[in-house]
Amino acid sequence: MTMSLGKKALALAATFVCMACTATDVTFLMCYRPDHPEDPATKQILSFTAQRPEIRPFQWGGLTLPGAGGRATFMLALAGGTAPDVYKAWFHILRHDVEEGFCYPLNEWLGEDTDGDGRLSDAEAKWPGWKDVPQLWRDVATKDGKVYAVPTPGFAYYGIVYRKDLVKAAGLDPEAPPRTWSEFAGWCERLTFRDKTIAGAKLQRGQRAFGIENRPWGFLPWVGAAGGDVVRVKGERGKVKGEGFTYCFGGPTCLAGDVIGTYGFDRPLKEGDTVVFEDMAIYSMVKNNTFNGMPLPDIAVRRRSGKMELLRRFDYADFKMRLGKTGH
């Protein structure tokens, strides 16, 4: 099948259906590395193309900008109509790509939303692998019953890093780290002192045992693979003596400056609550950018009556205009 998508690119799909016998070149960004045949996604692609020789995979390469980071090259390719056919979209920015119309729906391969409920159920799916996709990931990749992406196989290694002096002080053997979840929980209990004062800490939260992965592209798949859910959290979050309920505010990009800070509240926050930072508009307008494909924030004003009025909304056309004249 010839995948001619104009300015749209297919989100990562693990399965392709070939509809013709003529050779078709398919370009991949990030998910196909022929120089690393041991990579899980590359293995699947090579296995598939071995059975379908009419499909020829190629590693996509676009214009490289000196000093450019994030998805700058990919976004330039979208603007110029030369984007790859298949690409890997990070979990935390996939929805943006779907909303901006960058992705092509995969329902012709995965199945159709026949009951019109806006989701692709296991009964409606014709791709067997759909039943193994966690519901949270399905919701992120689906809009109005159209599925724009599926997970790619991968692997990650997590290790434990600890200070031997603190472990010894807790009466544990630093040369015999925990090997089971039960042992790990025991270490955490022995190494946690909630009322301990930490010199130099801006927020006193005591001594905590371990820090966990906080980058979304590593943390979210880790939680999901373990059967967890990061959307609905039951019970009290971060209750700390003297500080009430503490929360760390941050944005969805992986920019270091996208962490706003940690704040305490006298009650737990819940989904739908609004937290207002007053007199911050000038900072928001100066610092915002489209790093990693994130959209610019809307500009709105709240009238004294309480009515919210939208003044400006940015979209992909604004990003494209910053790169040059439309049509060039």
WOHU-V619998 format. One line per field, one symbol per residue. psi: psi as a letter, one per 20 degrees, with the letter a starting at -180 (. if undefined). A space follows every 50 residues. Layout:
psi=???
This chain:
psi=ppnojcjqqprppipqopjriqppppqpohionhimiipgghggghgghh hmiipoqqpqpappppiqackggghhhghikkqqhprppqgijghghghi khqpqjhhhhrqnhikjjqorhhhpiohihiipqhghghhipplippiqq qqqrqqpprppqphhhgghjkroiimqqirhghghgggghipnhjppopi phoojapqgqqrpjphihgghggghjjrpigopqappkpppiicpqqppr rirkphjjogrpqqqiqqqrpiqpppoqljghhghgiqrkpkjpqqqqpr porhiipppphppqahhgghhiiaqpi.
